[in-house]
Amino acid sequence: MLGNIIGGFIVILVGVELLPTIADGVVGAQDNLTGAASNILGLTTIFFALGIMSAGVSLAVGGMRNAGLV
């Protein structure tokens, strides 16, 4: 259980640290695109942030499940 918690915090920490880099890369790539392709590429940052958030939620739910609360 402790290993899962430490691993989860490492995933969240690395993901949060990479978020600005990914956002800058997406904005740079959008300069070469127009229309729908630019809009779809703009969603990359949002989906990455949602992935980080889901890692935190799954960490919390897994901890509660191991404690017998869920």
N, C-alpha and C positions, 0 to 999 in steps of 0.2 A: 504494500500500500504506500509506504513512504517513497519507494522508487518511482511509482506512478506519479505521485505529487511532484517530486523533484523534476522528473522528465517533463511533466506538463508545464511547470513554471519555466523551464528552459525553452520549450517550444514557444510559449507566449512571449518570453523576453526576446528571443531571436526574431520572431515575427514582427513585433512592435518596432524593433530596431531596423528591420528591412523595409518597413512600410514607406518611409519618406523616399528611399532610393527607388522603390518600385513606382511610386507616384511620379517622381521626376522622369524616369524612363518612359512612362506612359505619355506624359505631356510632350516629351521630346519626339516620340514616335507619332503623336497626333499631328505634328506640324507637317508631316508628309502625306497625310490622309485627308479626305473630305467626305462629307455626307455620313451615310450610315456606318461606314467602316470606322470613322473617327468616334462616333457615339458608342459603338460596340467595344472598341478598344478602351474607351473611357470607363467602362464598367469593370475593367480588370482590377483597379484599386479597390473598388467596393467589394468585389467578391473575395479578394485577398483579406480585407479587413473582416469580412463575415467568417472566413475560415479561421482566423485567429480567435474571433469571439466564440465560435463553436468549439474550439479546442478548450477554451476556458470553461464553457458550460459543461462539456463532457467530463472535464476534470472534477468539477464540483459534484456532478451527478454520480460519478464513479466513487468519489469519497463518501458521499452520503449512502450509496448502496452498500459499500463495505462496512459502514458504521451501522447499517440496519435501519436507516431512516426512510429509505425509499423502497 
